[in-house]
Amino acid sequence: MATCENQKAASYALPRGPAPVEDRRMTLELQCREHAEYASTLKGVGTGRERRGAAVATFGLCENHNQLFQMVDAELVQDGWAPSYLGNKPATP
């Protein structure tokens, strides 16, 4: 089973600077060795808060990091960013 790809997902989808991201930066940058429970689809950083031109990719995330990405994304949306978290499905073994 694949391990959590939190580092790749964070650098792909979460912009540097906004407080919701920086408050959790250490957690996002530590390599996670948990099993990837979810195939989570994220929109890339793109240009500006609307994420213009951002591509979409899917990353395997563990339960904890999947929840963390949802929380950070919700807080970014409250700060005026377009959503990055587009949903998930159970990862295939």
C-alpha positions in Angstrom: 0.0 0.0 0.0 1.2 3.5 -0.8 2.3 5.9 1.9 0.9 9.4 2.5 2.1 12.0 0.0 1.5 15.0 2.2 4.7 16.8 1.3 4.1 16.7 -2.4 0.4 17.7 -1.9 1.3 20.6 0.3 3.8 22.1 -2.1 1.4 21.5 -5.0 -1.8 22.9 -3.5 -1.0 25.2 -0.6 0.4 28.7 -1.2 3.2 30.1 0.9 2.3 32.9 3.2 -1.3 32.7 4.3 -1.7 32.1 8.0 -3.8 28.9 7.8 -0.9 27.3 5.9 2.0 28.8 7.8 0.4 27.8 11.1 0.6 24.2 10.1 3.7 24.3 7.9 5.8 22.0 10.1 3.0 19.3 10.1 2.7 19.6 6.3 6.4 19.4 5.6 7.2 16.4 7.8 7.2 13.2 5.9 4.3 11.0 6.8 4.8 7.2 6.9 1.2 6.4 7.3 -0.7 4.4 4.7 -2.6 6.5 2.1 -6.2 5.9 3.0 -7.6 8.4 0.5 -7.0 9.5 -3.1 -7.5 13.2 -2.6 -7.9 15.5 -5.6 -6.4 19.0 -5.2 -6.1 22.1 -7.4 -2.6 23.5 -7.7 -1.6 26.9 -6.5 -2.0 28.7 -9.9 -2.0 32.4 -10.1 -3.5 34.6 -7.4 -6.2 33.8 -5.0 -8.4 32.5 -7.9 -5.8 29.9 -8.7 -6.0 30.9 -12.4 -4.4 28.3 -14.6 -4.0 25.8 -11.8 -3.9 22.2 -12.8 -5.6 19.4 -10.8 -3.8 16.3 -9.4 -4.6 13.5 -7.1 -2.4 12.5 -4.1 -2.6 9.7 -1.6 -3.2 11.0 1.9 -3.6 9.3 5.3 -6.7 10.0 7.4 -5.0 12.7 9.5 -3.5 14.6 6.5 -6.7 14.3 4.5 -8.5 16.1 7.4 -5.8 18.6 7.8 -6.0 19.5 4.1 -9.7 20.0 4.3 -9.3 22.3 7.4 -6.6 24.4 5.8 -8.5 24.7 2.6 -11.7 25.8 4.4 -9.7 28.5 6.2 -8.1 29.6 2.9 -11.5 29.9 1.4 -12.6 32.1 4.3 -9.6 34.3 3.5 -10.7 34.7 -0.1 -8.8 31.9 -1.9 -10.5 29.6 -4.4 -10.8 26.1 -3.1 -8.0 23.7 -3.6 -9.5 20.6 -2.0 -11.8 19.0 -4.6 -12.7 15.8 -2.8 -11.5 12.3 -2.3 -12.3 8.6 -2.6 -10.9 5.6 -0.8 -7.4 4.7 -2.0 -7.1 1.4 -3.8 -4.8 -1.1 -2.1 
